[in-house]
Amino acid sequence: MLNRVTVKAPSSTANLGPGFDVFGLAVDAFFDKVTLSKIDKGIEIISEQDIPTKVDDNTAGLVVKNMKNKFKIKDGIEIKIQKGIPPGFGMGSSAGSAAAAAVAFNKLFNLKLDDNTLVEFAGSGEKASAGSIHYDNVAASVLGGFVIVKTEPLDIIKISPPADLRMCVAVPKLVVPKKKTKVSRSVIPKKIELKKSILNLSNASTIVAGFLKKDSDLIGNSIQDVIVEPARQHMIPGFQKVKNNALKAGALGATISGAGPSVIAFSKKSEDLKKICLEMKKGFASAKIDCQTIICKPSKGAIDQ
């Protein structure tokens, strides 16, 4: 019987432009690591980093609390969290810890849960960060690859990405507001023109076809969002310049990563990815913002160490 399990979960990018709250992609830019250990009683959260240690305010803590209650686990649990995914930058930070916690709990107590159930529990942790449950980031972080979230009832469809798909991520050095996801959701329009809805649906459908056909060009060329991106771009200084620079440098498509403020450009392995990163950096510099750039590829999901 296991007494300790460590799981590493990848960062993720949600939406991919037109797939708001439905699409997610695991990327190997950053990782969170969570270790669950059995103790006598209660739930304790420890970390060397500045993160919430109250159970209900911590995504991993909330996941463990919900799973402990659901399966009537008597053991106490210590949660040790090592954050590698920068919080609040649209790379699935809260989802990474939640995904790692769900997968670790499943293994520690040999529950043998199916993928949808694991994602559901991981998603329950998002309440601590976003205030409501969203499954796009956690599904990608738990399962890896490209995911489509079908809701009511929850069903996650996973598709393996093309081998040559690459992403360039620009993470700006900005001070992000608390409850940033909630703030960024508040600017999304409540009413949408039919024409825009059709265009986003068209692009979203083509992205799915691109993943199924393993066609990176089709995916990248379809990363176009006429609803959420225009409503949020004012929150990211220099966004339009960053996006245009990426496209001119050879990226197939570029958009806001999740709720931002990171910007992600989609390309192929054969392109000059360093040039794309450099031009994205110049785009943020035009708004007097420094940024970190990362070249990454699709990642596998949460794995035990």
C-alpha positions as CSV (number, residue, x, y, z in Angstrom):
1,M,0.0,0.0,0.0
2,L,1.3,3.4,-1.0
3,N,1.9,6.2,1.6
4,R,3.1,8.9,-0.8
5,V,2.6,9.8,-4.4
6,T,4.2,12.6,-6.5
7,V,2.6,13.7,-9.8
8,K,3.8,16.2,-12.3
9,A,1.2,18.0,-14.4
10,P,1.8,20.2,-17.5
11,S,0.7,23.8,-18.3
12,S,-2.1,24.2,-20.7
13,T,-3.6,26.8,-23.1
14,A,-7.4,27.1,-23.3
15,N,-9.8,28.2,-26.0
16,L,-7.2,28.2,-28.9
17,G,-9.1,31.2,-30.2
18,P,-12.7,30.2,-31.1
19,G,-13.1,27.3,-28.7
20,F,-14.0,29.3,-25.6
21,D,-14.5,27.0,-22.6
22,V,-14.4,24.0,-24.9
23,F,-10.8,23.5,-26.2
24,G,-7.7,22.9,-24.3
25,L,-4.1,21.9,-25.2
26,A,-1.5,20.6,-22.8
27,V,1.9,22.2,-23.5
28,D,5.3,21.4,-22.0
29,A,6.2,25.1,-21.2
30,F,5.8,24.7,-17.5
31,F,4.9,22.0,-14.9
32,D,3.4,21.8,-11.4
33,K,4.4,19.1,-9.0
34,V,2.2,17.8,-6.2
35,T,3.1,15.2,-3.5
36,L,0.4,13.7,-1.4
37,S,1.4,11.9,1.8
38,K,-0.8,10.0,4.3
39,I,-0.9,11.6,7.8
40,D,-2.9,10.9,10.9
41,K,-5.8,13.4,10.3
42,G,-6.9,16.4,8.4
43,I,-5.5,18.1,5.3
44,E,-2.3,20.1,5.4
45,I,-0.9,22.2,2.6
46,I,2.8,23.0,2.5
47,S,4.8,24.9,0.0
48,E,8.0,27.0,-0.2
49,Q,6.1,29.4,-2.5
50,D,3.6,32.2,-1.8
51,I,0.4,30.3,-2.4
52,P,-2.8,29.9,-0.3
53,T,-2.5,27.2,2.3
54,K,-6.1,27.3,3.5
55,V,-7.7,24.2,1.9
56,D,-10.8,26.0,0.4
57,D,-8.6,28.7,-1.1
58,N,-6.2,26.3,-2.8
59,T,-7.1,24.4,-6.0
60,A,-5.2,21.2,-5.0
61,G,-6.6,21.5,-1.5
62,L,-10.2,21.7,-2.7
63,V,-9.7,18.7,-5.0
64,V,-8.3,16.6,-2.1
65,K,-11.1,17.7,0.2
66,N,-13.8,16.8,-2.3
67,M,-12.2,13.4,-3.2
68,K,-11.6,12.6,0.5
69,N,-15.3,13.3,1.3
70,K,-16.7,11.5,-1.7
71,F,-14.8,8.3,-1.1
72,K,-15.0,8.5,2.7
73,I,-11.2,8.4,3.1
74,K,-10.3,8.3,6.8
75,D,-6.5,9.1,6.4
76,G,-5.3,12.6,6.8
77,I,-3.4,14.0,3.8
78,E,-0.4,16.3,3.5
79,I,-0.3,18.2,0.2
80,K,3.2,19.5,-0.9
81,I,3.0,21.8,-3.9
82,Q,5.8,22.9,-6.1
83,K,4.6,25.6,-8.6
84,G,6.3,25.8,-11.9
85,I,3.4,27.2,-13.9
86,P,3.2,31.0,-13.3
87,P,-0.1,31.9,-11.7
88,G,-2.5,34.3,-13.4
89,F,-0.9,34.3,-16.8
90,G,-3.3,32.1,-18.9
91,M,-1.2,29.0,-18.8
92,G,-3.5,26.9,-16.6
93,S,-1.7,27.4,-13.3
94,S,-4.6,26.6,-11.0
95,A,-5.5,23.7,-13.3
96,G,-2.0,22.2,-13.1
97,S,-2.1,21.8,-9.3
98,A,-5.7,20.6,-9.4
99,A,-4.9,18.0,-12.1
100,A,-1.8,16.7,-10.3
101,A,-3.7,16.5,-7.0
102,A,-6.6,14.5,-8.6
103,V,-4.3,12.0,-10.4
104,A,-2.1,11.6,-7.2
105,F,-5.2,11.0,-5.0
106,N,-6.5,8.4,-7.5
107,K,-3.2,6.6,-7.4
108,L,-2.5,6.9,-3.6
109,F,-5.8,5.2,-2.8
110,N,-6.0,3.0,-5.8
111,L,-9.4,4.3,-6.9
112,K,-9.0,3.4,-10.6
113,L,-11.2,6.3,-11.7
114,D,-12.0,6.8,-15.4
115,D,-10.8,9.9,-17.3
116,N,-14.0,11.9,-17.1
117,T,-14.3,11.4,-13.3
118,L,-10.7,12.5,-12.8
119,V,-11.3,15.6,-14.9
120,E,-14.5,16.3,-12.9
121,F,-12.7,16.2,-9.6
122,A,-9.8,18.2,-10.9
123,G,-12.3,20.8,-12.2
124,S,-13.9,21.1,-8.8
125,G,-10.6,22.7,-7.6
126,E,-11.1,25.6,-10.1
127,K,-13.6,27.2,-7.7
128,A,-10.8,28.2,-5.4
129,S,-9.1,30.2,-8.2
130,A,-11.7,31.2,-10.8
131,G,-14.8,31.2,-8.6
132,S,-16.5,28.7,-11.0
133,I,-15.7,25.4,-12.6
134,H,-14.2,25.2,-16.1
135,Y,-12.9,22.0,-17.5
136,D,-10.8,23.1,-20.5
137,N,-7.5,23.6,-18.7
138,V,-7.8,20.8,-16.2
139,A,-8.9,18.3,-18.9
140,A,-5.8,19.1,-20.9
141,S,-3.5,19.0,-17.9
142,V,-5.0,15.6,-16.7
143,L,-5.1,13.8,-20.0
144,G,-2.5,15.6,-22.2
145,G,-2.8,16.5,-25.9
146,F,-5.8,18.4,-27.4
147,V,-9.1,18.1,-25.6
148,I,-12.7,18.9,-26.4
149,V,-15.0,19.4,-23.4
150,K,-18.6,18.2,-24.0
151,T,-20.7,19.3,-21.1
152,E,-24.0,18.1,-19.6
153,P,-23.1,15.3,-19.2
154,L,-19.4,15.8,-19.0
155,D,-17.5,13.9,-21.6
156,I,-13.9,14.7,-22.6
157,I,-12.7,13.9,-26.1
158,K,-8.9,13.7,-26.5
159,I,-7.1,13.9,-29.8
160,S,-3.4,13.4,-30.3
161,P,-1.8,16.5,-31.9
162,P,0.3,16.5,-35.0
163,A,4.0,15.7,-34.4
164,D,5.2,18.9,-36.0
165,L,3.0,21.3,-34.1
166,R,4.9,23.9,-32.0
167,M,3.9,26.9,-30.0
168,C,5.7,30.1,-29.1
169,V,4.4,31.6,-25.8
170,A,5.1,35.2,-24.7
171,V,4.5,35.7,-21.0
172,P,4.5,39.4,-20.2
173,K,5.9,40.7,-17.0
174,L,2.7,42.4,-15.7
175,V,1.0,42.6,-12.3
176,V,-2.1,40.6,-12.8
177,P,-5.2,41.5,-10.7
178,K,-6.5,39.0,-8.1
179,K,-9.4,36.9,-9.4
180,K,-8.1,37.8,-12.9
181,T,-10.1,35.0,-14.6
182,K,-13.3,36.4,-13.1
183,V,-12.4,39.9,-14.3
184,S,-11.5,38.7,-17.8
185,R,-14.8,36.8,-18.1
186,S,-16.7,39.9,-17.1
187,V,-15.8,41.7,-20.3
188,I,-17.1,39.0,-22.7
189,P,-20.2,40.2,-24.5
190,K,-23.6,38.7,-23.4
191,K,-25.1,39.0,-26.9
192,I,-23.3,37.8,-30.0
193,E,-24.1,38.6,-33.7
194,L,-25.1,35.5,-35.6
195,K,-22.5,36.3,-38.3
196,K,-19.7,36.2,-35.6
197,S,-21.1,33.1,-34.0
198,I,-21.0,31.3,-37.4
199,L,-17.5,32.4,-38.1
200,N,-16.2,31.2,-34.7
201,L,-18.0,27.9,-35.1
202,S,-16.5,27.5,-38.6
203,N,-13.0,28.1,-37.2
204,A,-13.5,25.9,-34.2
205,S,-14.8,23.0,-36.4
206,T,-11.8,23.4,-38.7
207,I,-9.4,23.3,-35.7
208,V,-10.9,19.9,-34.7
209,A,-10.5,18.7,-38.3
210,G,-6.9,19.9,-38.2
211,F,-6.1,17.8,-35.1
212,L,-7.9,14.8,-36.6
213,K,-6.0,15.1,-39.9
214,K,-2.7,15.9,-38.1
215,D,-2.6,19.0,-40.2
216,S,-0.7,21.8,-38.3
217,D,-1.4,24.3,-41.1
218,L,-5.2,23.8,-40.9
219,I,-5.0,24.2,-37.1
220,G,-2.9,27.3,-37.1
221,N,-4.8,29.0,-39.9
222,S,-8.1,28.5,-38.0
223,I,-6.9,30.1,-34.7
224,Q,-9.1,33.1,-35.3
225,D,-11.6,34.4,-32.8
226,V,-14.0,37.3,-33.5
227,I,-15.9,37.2,-30.2
228,V,-13.7,36.8,-27.0
229,E,-10.3,38.0,-28.2
230,P,-11.6,41.5,-29.4
231,A,-13.3,41.9,-26.0
232,R,-10.2,41.0,-24.0
233,Q,-7.4,42.4,-26.0
234,H,-7.5,45.9,-24.3
235,M,-6.4,44.1,-21.1
236,I,-3.1,43.2,-22.7
237,P,-0.8,46.1,-23.5
238,G,0.7,45.8,-27.0
239,F,-1.4,42.7,-27.9
240,Q,-2.2,43.6,-31.5
241,K,1.5,44.3,-32.2
242,V,2.6,41.1,-30.5
243,K,0.1,39.1,-32.6
244,N,0.9,40.9,-35.9
245,N,4.6,40.5,-35.3
246,A,4.2,36.7,-34.7
247,L,2.2,36.3,-38.0
248,K,4.7,38.3,-40.0
249,A,7.5,36.2,-38.6
250,G,5.9,33.0,-39.9
251,A,3.4,31.9,-37.2
252,L,0.3,30.3,-38.7
253,G,-2.0,31.9,-36.0
254,A,-1.8,33.7,-32.7
255,T,-4.2,34.5,-29.9
256,I,-4.6,35.1,-26.2
257,S,-3.7,32.0,-24.1
258,G,-6.7,31.3,-22.0
259,A,-7.7,34.4,-20.1
260,G,-4.3,36.0,-20.8
261,P,-2.2,38.0,-20.5
262,S,0.1,35.5,-22.2
263,V,0.0,35.4,-26.0
264,I,0.4,32.1,-27.9
265,A,1.5,31.7,-31.5
266,F,1.0,28.4,-33.4
267,S,3.5,27.2,-35.9
268,K,5.3,24.2,-37.2
269,K,8.7,22.7,-36.2
270,S,10.1,23.7,-39.6
271,E,9.6,27.4,-39.0
272,D,12.1,29.8,-37.4
273,L,10.6,29.6,-33.9
274,K,13.3,31.8,-32.3
275,K,12.4,34.6,-34.8
276,I,8.7,34.3,-33.9
277,C,9.6,34.6,-30.2
278,L,11.9,37.5,-30.8
279,E,9.2,39.4,-32.8
280,M,6.6,38.7,-30.1
281,K,9.1,40.1,-27.5
282,K,9.5,43.2,-29.7
283,G,5.7,43.6,-29.8
284,F,5.5,43.7,-26.0
285,A,8.5,46.0,-25.9
286,S,6.6,48.5,-28.1
287,A,4.2,48.9,-25.1
288,K,7.2,49.1,-22.7
289,I,6.5,45.6,-21.4
290,D,9.2,43.0,-20.9
291,C,8.3,39.3,-21.5
292,Q,9.6,35.8,-21.2
293,T,9.3,33.7,-24.4
294,I,9.1,29.9,-24.5
295,I,9.1,27.5,-27.5
296,C,7.0,24.5,-26.6
297,K,5.2,21.5,-28.0
298,P,2.1,19.5,-27.0
299,S,2.6,17.6,-23.7
300,K,1.5,14.4,-22.2
301,G,-0.9,14.7,-19.3
302,A,-0.3,14.3,-15.5
303,I,2.1,11.5,-14.7
304,D,3.4,10.1,-11.4
305,Q,7.1,10.5,-10.7
